[in-house]
């Protein structure tokens, strides 16, 4: 008989540490996956996009020190403020998250991107501006739906894990989208081979 993995004991004994280490691991995996996507999408000149271990470590640190603790405290807060798991209670938690946590998370991600890439906020804004409408549309499809499912069906102590897994998918989408042929040509100045 196969046994399933139970994350409850570490979450019960050391909830903040467990969630922070898990977030760090997922953020590190997300960054490595994103770097892999960039290398794949730019395989014509892979030497121009080296593996960036320092960036990966910074992403893992963000997971450990910011994302993990934030998710731990946020989901505990949300479950205390609105304890009901009814449709309406779940909807209220999702709305609360979109109004409070989402803007803070977006600002943190932007600040992290500026910090990691060594660019100014204006440089990042000008690079993101053409992508913003499509990204916003897809964000509004993914994150509220993910939050609703998480609040409705995932136990509170595992909700940060669900959020971090959604982040993993979201970051890979953003990287894949940002490294579309048009963006690669603009960033690196050479014609992208669309035959692969």
For each residue, the residues with C-beta under 8 A, 3 or more apart:
1:
2:
3:
4:
5:
6: 9
7: 10 11 18 158 161
8: 11 12 157
9: 6 12 13
10: 7 13 14 18
11: 7 8 14 15 18 19 157 158
12: 8 9 15 157
13: 9 10 18
14: 10 11 17 18
15: 11 12 18 19 72 157
16: 19 20 68 69 72
17: 14 20 21
18: 7 10 11 13 14 15 21 22
19: 11 15 16 22 23 68 69 71 72 160 161
20: 16 17 23 24 63 64 65 68 69 72
21: 17 18 24 25 64 68
22: 18 19 25 26 68 160 161 164
23: 19 20 26 27 63 64 67 68 71 160 164
24: 20 21 27 28 60 61 63 64 68
25: 21 22 28 29 60 63
26: 22 23 29 30 63 164 165 167 168
27: 23 24 30 31 59 60 62 63 64 67 164 167
28: 24 25 31 32 56 57 59 60 63
29: 25 26 32 33 168
30: 26 27 33 34 59 167 168 171 172
31: 27 28 34 35 55 56 59 60 171
32: 28 29 35 36 56
33: 29 30 36 37 168 171 172 175
34: 30 31 37 38 171 172 174 175
35: 31 32 38 39 49 51 52 55 56
36: 32 33 39 40
37: 33 34 40 41 172 175 176 179
38: 34 35 41 42 49 175 179
39: 35 36 42 43 46 49 51
40: 36 37 43
41: 37 38 176 179 180 184 192
42: 38 39 45 46 48 49 179 184 188 192
43: 39 40 46 196
44: 190 192 193
45: 42 48 49 188 190
46: 39 42 43 49
47: 50
48: 42 45 188
49: 35 38 39 42 45 46
50: 47
51: 35 39 56
52: 35 55 56
53: 56 57
54: 57 58
55: 31 35 52 58 59 116
56: 28 31 32 35 51 52 53 59 60
57: 28 53 54 60 61
58: 54 55 61 62 112 115 116
59: 27 28 30 31 55 56 62 63 112 116
60: 24 25 27 28 31 56 57 63 64
61: 24 57 58 64 65
62: 27 58 59 65 66 67 108 112
63: 20 23 24 25 26 27 28 59 60 66 67 68 164
64: 20 21 23 24 27 60 61 67 68
65: 20 61 62 68 69
66: 62 63 69 70 108
67: 23 27 62 63 64 70 71 164 167
68: 16 19 20 21 22 23 24 63 64 65 71 72 160 164
69: 16 19 20 65 66 72 73
70: 66 67 73 74 101 104 105
71: 19 23 67 68 74 75 159 160 163 164
72: 15 16 19 20 68 69 75 76 160
73: 69 70 76 77
74: 70 71 77 78 97 101
75: 71 72 78 79 156 159 160 163
76: 72 73 79 80 156
77: 73 74 80 81
78: 74 75 81 82 93 96 97 151
79: 75 76 82 83 93 156
80: 76 77 83
81: 77 78 96
82: 78 79 89 92 93 96
83: 79 80 89
84: 88 89 90
85: 89 90 151 152
86: 89 90
87: 90 91 152
88: 84 91 92
89: 82 83 84 85 86 92 93 151
90: 84 85 86 87 93 94 148 151 152
91: 87 88 94 95 148
92: 82 88 89 95 96
93: 78 79 82 89 90 96 97 147 151
94: 90 91 97 98 144 147 148 151
95: 91 92 98 99
96: 78 81 82 92 93 99 100 101
97: 74 78 93 94 100 101 102 147
98: 94 95 101 102 143 144 147
99: 95 96 102 103
100: 96 97 103 104
101: 70 74 96 97 98 104 105
102: 97 98 99 105 106 143
103: 99 100 106 107
104: 70 100 101 107 108
105: 70 101 102 108 109
106: 102 103 109 110
107: 103 104 110 111
108: 62 66 104 105 111 112
109: 105 106 112 113
110: 106 107 113 114 121 124
111: 107 108 114 115
112: 58 59 62 108 109 115 116
113: 109 110 116 117 119 124
114: 110 111 117 119 120 121 124
115: 58 111 112 118
116: 55 58 59 112 113
117: 113 114 124
118: 115
119: 113 114 123 124 127
120: 114 123 124
121: 110 114 124 125
122: 125 126
123: 119 120 126 127
124: 110 113 114 117 119 120 121 127 128
125: 121 122 128 129
126: 122 123 129
127: 119 123 124 131
128: 124 125 131 132 135
129: 125 126 132
130:
131: 127 128 134 135 177 178 183
132: 128 129 135 136
133: 136 137
134: 131 137 138 177
135: 128 131 132 138 139 174 177
136: 132 133 139 140
137: 133 134 140 141
138: 134 135 141 142 173
139: 135 136 142 143 170
140: 136 137 143 144
141: 137 138 144 145
142: 138 139 145 146 166 169 170 173
143: 98 102 139 140 146 147 166 170
144: 94 98 140 141 147 148
145: 141 142 148 149
146: 142 143 149 150 162 163 166
147: 93 94 97 98 143 144 150 151 163
148: 90 91 94 144 145 151 152
149: 145 146 152 153 154 162
150: 146 147 153 154 159 162 163 166
151: 78 85 89 90 93 94 147 148 154 159
152: 85 87 90 148 149
153: 149 150
154: 149 150 151 158 159 161 162
155: 158 159
156: 75 76 79 159
157: 8 11 12 15
158: 7 11 154 155 161 162
159: 71 75 150 151 154 155 156 162 163
160: 19 22 23 68 71 72 75 163 164
161: 7 19 22 154 158 164 165
162: 146 149 150 154 158 159 165 166
163: 71 75 146 147 150 159 160 166 167
164: 22 23 26 27 63 67 68 71 160 161 167 168
165: 26 161 162 168 169
166: 142 143 146 150 162 163 169 170
167: 26 27 30 67 163 164 170 171
168: 26 29 30 33 164 165 171 172
169: 142 165 166 172 173
170: 139 142 143 166 167 173 174
171: 30 31 33 34 167 168 174 175
172: 30 33 34 37 168 169 175 176
173: 138 142 169 170 176 177
174: 34 135 170 171 177 178
175: 33 34 37 38 171 172 178 179
176: 37 41 172 173 179 180
177: 131 134 135 173 174 180 183
178: 131 174 175 183
179: 37 38 41 42 175 176 183 184
180: 41 176 177 183 184
181: 184 185 192 194
182: 185 186
183: 131 177 178 179 180 186 187
184: 41 42 179 180 181 187 188 192
185: 181 182 188 189 190 191 192
186: 182 183 189
187: 183 184
188: 42 45 48 184 185
189: 185 186
190: 44 45 185
191: 185
192: 41 42 44 181 184 185
193: 44 196
194: 181
195:
196: 43 193
